[in-house]
């Protein structure tokens, strides 16, 4: 059976991209690549080198020289992938609170995005990748054979993120979570560089009333249908 070499999954915050992307990659035996980890890797490296996160020029130069790899899990410790920065395993280090606080501005720098898009394309060119982000189908892998745009209502996405935070042991306020989701939507879709939007040839799936398994089954069916079409 021939499946699409790269599957692009885009969508707004808390639309289910990471959950669906990881589970789909497991089903297909593909690499799961959440492109957000690459921005975290640059942020981690900047902090390690005591660079000022607000210095766009120095952060961009760092992104241009930092070699990032994302591999299938190399350690059985619950990770979904292994992230290497110049050969160093930083899979868990990029989840540090300091990285969390600094990654947002880093991800907006045009030079950083350009450098990381090149690295994402390098990994995507290896094939058998489920790549997840906000500009995969439009910017990173515009030639991907299968593009999915996952969406859900702001209320549903806020509810999902609210329960996710509770499971992490936090005590979130729902209204604050909803406000953050709406603010992130406005920033992502309004930015000048790679704004959040569905690719013209993407299939848009509203997951508001769908279970994870239902969404997975729908996408997996598309994968196999696409494989059959490519052989005709």
SULCOR-V787078 format. One record per pair of residues at least 6 apart in sequence whose C-alpha atoms are under 6 Angstrom apart, sorted by the first residue. I is the first residue (numbers start at 0). J is the second residue. D is the distance in whole Angstrom. If there is no record, write none. Layout:
# SULCOR-V787078
i	j	d
I	J	D
I	J	D
This chain:
# SULCOR-V787078
i	j	d
1	226	5
2	226	4
3	144	6
4	126	5
4	127	5
5	126	6
5	127	6
5	128	5
5	129	6
5	143	5
6	129	5
6	145	5
7	130	5
7	135	6
7	136	6
7	146	5
8	131	5
8	147	5
8	148	6
9	131	6
9	132	5
9	133	5
9	148	5
10	133	6
10	148	5
10	149	5
10	150	6
13	156	5
14	149	6
14	150	5
14	151	6
14	156	6
21	31	6
24	31	6
24	129	6
29	127	5
29	128	5
30	71	6
30	128	5
31	129	5
32	130	5
33	131	5
34	132	6
38	106	6
39	93	6
39	102	6
41	62	6
42	98	6
42	102	6
43	93	6
43	98	6
59	110	5
59	111	5
62	111	6
63	114	5
66	84	6
66	85	5
67	83	6
67	84	5
68	82	6
68	83	5
69	81	6
69	82	5
70	80	6
70	81	5
71	80	5
71	81	6
72	80	4
72	81	5
81	90	5
82	88	6
82	89	6
82	90	5
83	89	6
116	139	6
133	195	6
136	146	6
136	198	6
137	198	5
146	201	5
147	201	5
147	202	5
148	197	6
148	202	6
148	203	5
149	204	5
150	205	5
151	205	5
151	206	5
151	207	5
157	176	6
157	177	5
187	194	6
187	195	5
188	194	5
188	195	4
